[in-house]
Every structure is written in C-alpha cells, then in structure tokens.
Amino acid sequence: MDGLQEKALGILARLGAQPATSFSEKGVAAVAMSVLNESSVDFESDKFGNVIARLPGRSRDGRIPPIAFVAHLDHPGFEVIARDGDFLVGKALGGVPTASFNDGVSLQVVLPNDERLLATTGGRHGEETDREVVTRLNDPSGLAGVPLPCSAVFDLVDFQLEAEFIHMRALDDLAGCASILAALLVLSKQKLQGDVYGIFTRAEEVGLVGARLMAEAGTLPPETLIVSLESSRTLPGAEIGGGPVIRVGDAGFTFDANAEAALIRARERLQLRPEGFRVQRQLMSGGTCEASAFALYGYRTTGIAFPLGNYHNGGPEDRIEAEYIHQEDFLGGVELIIEAALSVPEREDTAFQRRLRDIPDEFRARMRDGGE
C-alpha cells in the first residue's frame, strides 16, 4: 500500500501544478490523460471536453452494472475579460469568497503558454452583482501580452504536505480526480467483473455543466452506478481526519441506496482488516455535486467526499487561504474507490441487508394470523 500512497500523492501534486478555472481546464486535463496513458488505461474525450476512461469487465450478461467514478477538473477563480486602462478586469467563475473582491488579494494570471504573471486585486469593478474585480499586474510591462479571455487564480500553493495535512489551491476537486486516477492504476491490473469508468468533467463550479451535458447525452449506459467524488466543506459527522465520507445526498437530492450499497459493501470489507478502516457516512448538505446532475437523468447515484478546510479558499478572518484535507482521508478514499469497484457484484448482500432479510422463525410464528 505504501507504493500506492506515494503514487496517489504524486498524481495529486502533478494535477495541482496546473491551475484551472471553469472552461480553462486543458492543462489539468492533459495531466489526467498523461497519467491514464502511463497506466495503459483507455480513454477518450467527448464533444464537451470531458475525459472518459474505461476499464472493461468480463461480464456481458447485464447482471453486473458498470460503476463510474466522477470528479471535476475546475476550481473557482476569475476569467480576465477586459482591460481598463492599466488594469485588467476579472469576472468570478464559481463560488469565490466575498474577500476575493477586496483590495490587495494576490492572484496569478495564467497565460496560454502556462506562464503565470503575479497580480493584485484593486477592489470591486462595477456593481456588486457583476462579480467583477479590478486587477493590476505586479509587473505592468506584461499587460500587453495578456490575451482575453484568460484565467486568474489565487496566488496560493500548488501542493504542499504539512504533517498529516495536504494543502493546495484547488483540492476541490483535484483530490477527487487524483483518487480516481490512483484507483484506476490499481484496478487496471485486476480481473474486473463489471466495467469501471473514471470521468473527469469540466465547468462544474459554474453549475455542473460538463456533468449535466454528459448525463443529458446518455454517454454512460443507463444502468451505470454513478459515484461523485468531491472535497466538501466539513459538517458534524463529516470531520477532517475521520476518514472519507460516504455521501448519502447533497443540498438538492437524496441519493440511491442501490448505488450506495457498493460503498457499504466496500466499507465492510475494508473494516475486516486487522488495523480497521476509518470512514464516515453523512448527508453533505453544504452544496450540490455531480451526482445530482446524473440523478436528474435517471442514473442511480451516490458519492464520496473528502472533508475540506478553507472551502473554496475562504479562510478564517476573511482571508484567502489554501484548502486542506487530511492525508489519511484522501488515501482512504483511494482504497474505498478500489473496493467499491470490486464490490459491485456483492452490493445486494451487505450485512445490513442480510440482517433485515433474516426474520427469526419465532417472530414469524408469533406474527402469523395476527395471533397473540
């Protein structure tokens, strides 16, 4: 397992080195595709730019449904849309913190060649409802070379391990992407009974756009079990360091018990280990995730969440800070994905289901014919 831990963290670091906002995910998508190539996992891009990896299973009789693990490539930030004299104007994409519109917030303007120009916000531009900010380059000589539009992200660490925590600008949702990629690396060497997909979507932060378009198009077989991977703000019962969270729903939908059963069976298998396995289960009502996009189109959905600190870079005391998760939550999530993919054939035989099915004869006799 130590080798897998190192690889999973290495994949996460590689993804973090590619800043991405909605509609500008080419760099991080290229890293994801490179990892898939290195793992000899077949993939394609759909017409919307979502990356779809597939490991074929042996079952062809329809009894074992495919399972798809879904995460998004983008993170909240700004799109530079105009020049205003010696300044640039950035429009927020996604749920950036209110503090983003203050004076003095450090940004990186990302050019098409991956060069990053340091910049600083100069306060809000226009009306509050416009969600625009004035930005000045630290080196004004680079102003003429900034194409419109382009991305601007917070000037925060790409990737940093500090004690047991992972700090990054964009753990939401690069932790989800990295956990899927690391799991596919392991699963590609297994004899799978059902198909396993890894899905990497675009433009989630502005309304689940990539996932909605993919679900609408019916790209995945309708019987596919969808597992949304997210880094989500902490809640009681979904605490940092308590293990990955089996997500039973979000702010919009309650998810599907049949899909979740694959995660429950995986949890049972992992907790049989001598060292046990830390995992949580909770309704993550702080926001919506891509499981809801697929649920809308009839897919059976569930989710895994990594409890997240400094959600969307909103730190304490109105500061902009790196997001963070617990290293063991992330690595536990990788294990949970692997076991869930292998547990799909057993999802209707969890301990809880067996306990409900097993009605003692004594109780049957006492209940028969309404007798006393």
C-alpha positions in Angstrom: 0.0 0.0 0.0 2.9 2.3 0.6 3.7 2.4 -3.1 0.1 3.3 -3.9 0.2 6.1 -1.3 3.3 7.6 -2.9 1.8 7.3 -6.4 -1.6 8.8 -5.3 0.1 11.8 -3.7 2.4 12.2 -6.7 -0.6 12.3 -9.0 -2.3 14.9 -6.8 0.9 17.1 -6.9 1.1 16.8 -10.7 -2.6 17.9 -11.1 -2.0 20.8 -8.6 0.7 22.2 -10.8 -1.9 23.0 -13.5 -4.2 25.9 -12.3 -7.6 25.6 -13.9 -10.9 27.6 -13.8 -14.2 26.7 -15.5 -13.8 26.4 -19.3 -10.0 26.6 -19.0 -9.1 23.1 -17.8 -6.7 22.0 -20.7 -3.6 21.8 -18.5 -5.1 19.7 -15.8 -6.9 17.5 -18.3 -3.6 16.9 -20.1 -2.0 15.7 -16.8 -5.0 13.4 -16.2 -4.7 11.9 -19.7 -0.9 11.5 -19.3 -1.5 9.5 -16.1 -4.0 7.3 -17.9 -1.6 6.7 -20.7 1.1 5.8 -18.2 -1.3 3.3 -16.7 -2.4 1.9 -20.1 -6.0 2.8 -19.3 -8.1 3.5 -22.4 -9.8 6.9 -22.5 -11.5 9.4 -24.9 -12.8 12.9 -24.7 -16.4 13.6 -25.5 -17.6 16.6 -27.6 -17.7 18.7 -24.4 -14.1 18.1 -23.4 -15.0 15.7 -20.5 -12.4 12.9 -20.2 -13.9 9.4 -20.0 -11.6 6.4 -19.0 -12.9 2.9 -19.1 -11.7 -0.4 -17.8 -13.7 -3.3 -19.4 -15.2 -6.0 -17.2 -15.7 -9.6 -18.1 -19.5 -9.7 -17.5 -21.6 -9.3 -20.7 -24.9 -10.6 -19.5 -26.1 -7.3 -18.0 -26.3 -8.6 -14.4 -23.4 -6.6 -13.1 -23.8 -2.9 -13.9 -20.9 -0.6 -14.7 -19.7 1.8 -12.0 -18.4 5.3 -12.8 -16.4 7.5 -10.5 -16.8 11.2 -11.4 -14.8 14.2 -10.4 -14.3 17.7 -11.9 -11.2 19.4 -13.2 -12.0 23.1 -12.5 -11.9 25.3 -9.4 -13.4 28.7 -8.6 -11.4 31.7 -9.8 -11.6 34.6 -12.3 -11.8 35.0 -16.0 -9.9 38.0 -17.3 -12.4 39.6 -19.7 -11.3 43.2 -20.3 -8.7 45.9 -19.9 -9.5 49.1 -18.1 -6.6 51.5 -18.7 -3.6 50.0 -16.9 -5.7 47.4 -15.2 -7.4 44.1 -16.0 -10.9 43.2 -15.2 -11.7 39.7 -13.9 -15.1 38.1 -13.6 -15.7 35.5 -11.0 -16.3 31.9 -12.1 -17.9 29.8 -9.4 -18.3 30.5 -5.7 -15.2 32.6 -4.8 -15.2 34.0 -1.3 -16.5 37.6 -0.7 -13.0 38.6 0.3 -11.9 37.9 -3.3 -13.3 41.3 -4.2 -11.2 43.2 -1.6 -8.2 45.3 -2.4 -4.8 43.5 -2.1 -5.7 39.9 -2.9 -2.8 38.1 -4.6 -3.5 36.4 -7.9 -1.8 34.6 -10.7 -2.8 35.4 -14.3 -2.3 32.2 -16.3 -1.2 32.7 -19.9 -1.8 30.1 -22.7 1.9 29.0 -22.5 1.4 28.2 -18.8 3.4 31.3 -17.7 2.0 32.9 -14.6 2.0 36.6 -14.0 1.7 37.8 -10.5 -1.1 40.3 -9.9 -3.0 42.0 -7.1 -6.7 43.0 -6.9 -7.7 46.6 -6.6 -11.2 46.2 -5.3 -14.6 45.6 -6.9 -15.3 46.7 -10.5 -18.8 47.8 -11.4 -21.8 46.8 -9.4 -21.7 44.2 -6.7 -23.9 41.9 -8.8 -21.4 42.0 -11.6 -18.9 39.9 -9.5 -16.0 41.6 -11.2 -12.7 42.7 -9.7 -10.0 45.2 -10.8 -6.6 43.6 -11.1 -3.2 45.1 -11.6 -0.1 43.2 -12.7 2.8 43.4 -10.3 5.0 44.0 -13.4 2.9 46.3 -15.7 5.2 45.6 -18.7 3.4 42.3 -19.2 0.0 43.9 -19.6 0.1 43.9 -23.4 0.8 40.2 -23.5 -2.2 39.1 -21.6 -4.8 37.6 -24.0 -8.5 38.0 -23.5 -10.0 35.9 -22.1 -7.7 34.1 -19.8 -7.7 32.6 -16.3 -6.7 34.2 -13.0 -6.3 32.1 -9.9 -5.4 32.8 -6.3 -1.7 33.0 -5.6 -1.6 30.0 -3.3 0.4 26.9 -3.0 0.0 24.3 -5.8 0.7 21.4 -3.5 2.2 21.1 0.0 2.4 18.3 2.6 2.5 19.6 6.1 2.4 17.0 8.8 -0.7 14.9 8.2 -2.4 17.5 6.0 -2.4 18.3 2.3 -2.6 22.0 1.4 -3.5 23.1 -2.1 -5.1 25.9 -4.0 -7.6 23.5 -5.5 -8.2 20.3 -3.6 -11.8 20.8 -4.7 -11.8 18.8 -6.9 -8.3 17.7 -7.7 -8.4 15.3 -4.7 -11.3 13.7 -6.4 -9.5 13.4 -9.7 -6.3 12.1 -8.2 -8.1 9.5 -6.1 -9.9 8.1 -9.2 -6.7 8.1 -11.2 -4.8 6.3 -8.5 -7.6 3.7 -8.1 -7.7 3.1 -11.9 -3.9 2.4 -11.7 -4.6 -0.5 -9.3 -7.9 -1.7 -10.9 -6.2 -1.8 -14.4 -4.3 -4.8 -13.1 -7.4 -6.6 -11.7 -9.8 -9.0 -13.4 -12.9 -6.9 -13.2 -16.4 -8.5 -13.4 -18.1 -5.2 -14.5 -17.0 -2.1 -16.4 -15.3 0.6 -14.4 -15.3 4.2 -15.6 -13.3 7.2 -14.5 -14.9 10.5 -15.5 -13.2 13.9 -15.4 -15.6 16.7 -16.1 -15.4 20.4 -17.0 -17.1 23.6 -15.7 -18.6 22.1 -12.5 -18.1 25.2 -10.5 -20.5 27.3 -12.7 -23.3 24.8 -12.5 -22.3 21.2 -13.0 -22.1 22.0 -16.7 -19.9 19.2 -18.0 -21.7 16.5 -16.0 -25.2 17.8 -17.0 -24.3 17.7 -20.7 -22.8 14.3 -20.4 -25.9 12.9 -18.5 -28.2 14.6 -20.9 -26.4 12.9 -23.8 -26.6 9.5 -22.2 -22.9 8.8 -22.7 -22.8 6.2 -20.0 -25.1 3.1 -20.1 -28.4 3.9 -18.2 -27.7 1.1 -15.7 -24.4 2.7 -14.6 -23.9 3.3 -10.9 -22.5 6.9 -10.5 -20.2 7.8 -7.6 -19.4 11.5 -7.4 -16.0 12.3 -5.8 -15.8 15.7 -4.1 -13.9 17.7 -1.5 -16.7 19.2 0.6 -16.9 21.6 3.5 -16.9 19.9 6.9 -20.1 19.2 8.8 -20.9 17.5 12.0 -20.4 13.8 11.2 -18.1 14.7 8.3 -15.0 15.8 10.1 -11.4 16.2 8.9 -9.4 13.2 9.9 -12.4 10.9 10.4 -11.9 9.1 7.1 -13.6 9.6 3.7 -17.3 10.3 3.8 -19.9 8.1 2.1 -22.2 10.8 0.8 -25.9 9.9 1.0 -27.1 13.2 -0.6 -26.4 16.8 -1.2 -28.3 20.1 -0.9 -30.6 19.1 -3.8 -31.0 15.3 -3.9 -31.1 12.2 -1.6 -29.0 9.6 -3.5 -29.8 6.0 -4.3 -29.4 3.1 -1.8 -28.6 0.6 -4.5 -25.6 2.6 -5.7 -24.5 3.3 -2.2 -24.6 -0.4 -1.3 -21.4 -0.8 -3.3 -19.7 1.6 -1.0 -21.3 0.0 2.1 -20.0 -3.5 1.0 -16.6 -2.0 0.3 -16.6 -0.4 3.8 -17.4 -3.8 5.3 -14.6 -5.5 3.5 -12.1 -2.8 4.5 -13.1 -2.8 8.1 -12.3 -6.5 8.4 -8.6 -5.7 8.2 -6.7 -6.0 11.5 -6.0 -2.3 11.5 -9.6 -1.4 10.7 -10.7 1.4 8.4 -11.9 4.9 9.2 -14.9 6.0 7.2 -17.9 8.3 7.8 -21.4 8.5 6.4 -23.3 11.7 6.1 -25.8 13.9 4.2 -23.5 16.6 2.8 -26.0 19.4 2.6 -23.5 22.3 2.1 -23.8 22.2 -1.7 -24.6 20.2 -4.7 -22.4 17.7 -6.5 -22.3 16.0 -9.9 -24.3 13.0 -8.6 -27.4 15.3 -8.7 -26.7 16.1 -12.4 -26.8 12.4 -13.2 -29.7 11.6 -10.9 -31.8 14.2 -12.8 -31.5 11.9 -15.9 -32.4 8.7 -14.1 -29.0 7.4 -13.1 -28.5 5.6 -9.7 -26.1 7.8 -7.8 -24.0 8.0 -4.6 -20.9 9.9 -3.5 -17.6 10.0 -1.6 -16.5 13.3 0.0 -13.2 14.4 1.5 -13.9 16.8 4.4 -12.3 20.1 3.4 -10.9 23.0 5.3 -11.0 26.6 3.9 -13.7 25.6 1.4 -13.2 27.5 -1.9 -10.2 29.2 -0.4 -12.3 31.0 2.2 -10.0 31.2 5.3 -10.7 32.5 8.8 -11.0 36.2 9.4 -11.9 36.9 5.8 -8.6 35.7 4.4 -7.9 33.9 1.2 -6.0 30.7 2.0 -5.2 27.2 0.6 -7.7 24.5 1.0 -6.7 21.5 3.1 -7.7 17.9 3.8 -6.3 15.1 5.9 -3.8 12.9 4.1 -5.4 9.7 5.6 -8.9 10.8 4.4 -7.5 11.1 0.9 -5.7 7.8 0.9 -8.6 6.1 2.5 -10.8 7.4 -0.3 -8.5 5.7 -2.9 -8.9 2.4 -1.0 -12.7 2.9 -0.8 -12.9 3.5 -4.6 -10.9 0.4 -5.4 -13.0 -1.8 -3.0 -16.3 -0.3 -4.3 -15.4 -1.2 -7.9 -14.7 -4.7 -6.8 -17.8 -4.9 -4.6 -20.4 -4.1 -7.2 -21.4 -7.8 -7.7 -21.9 -8.1 -3.9 -23.8 -4.8 -3.3 -27.1 -6.6 -2.6 -25.5 -8.7 0.1 -24.4 -6.3 2.7 -24.5 -7.2 6.4 -27.4 -4.8 6.9 -29.4 -6.3 4.1 -28.8 -9.8 5.4 -29.9 -8.7 8.8 -33.2 -7.3 7.5 -33.9 -10.4 5.4 -33.3 -12.8 8.3 -36.6 -12.9 10.2 -36.4 -15.4 13.0 -39.0 -18.3 12.8 -40.1 -17.4 16.3 -41.1 -13.9 15.2 -42.8 -15.3 12.1 -44.9 -17.7 14.3 -45.9 -15.0 16.7 -47.0 -12.7 13.9 -48.8 -15.3 11.8 -52.6 -14.7 11.6 -52.3 -11.8 13.9 -52.1 -14.1 16.9 -51.1 -13.1 20.4 
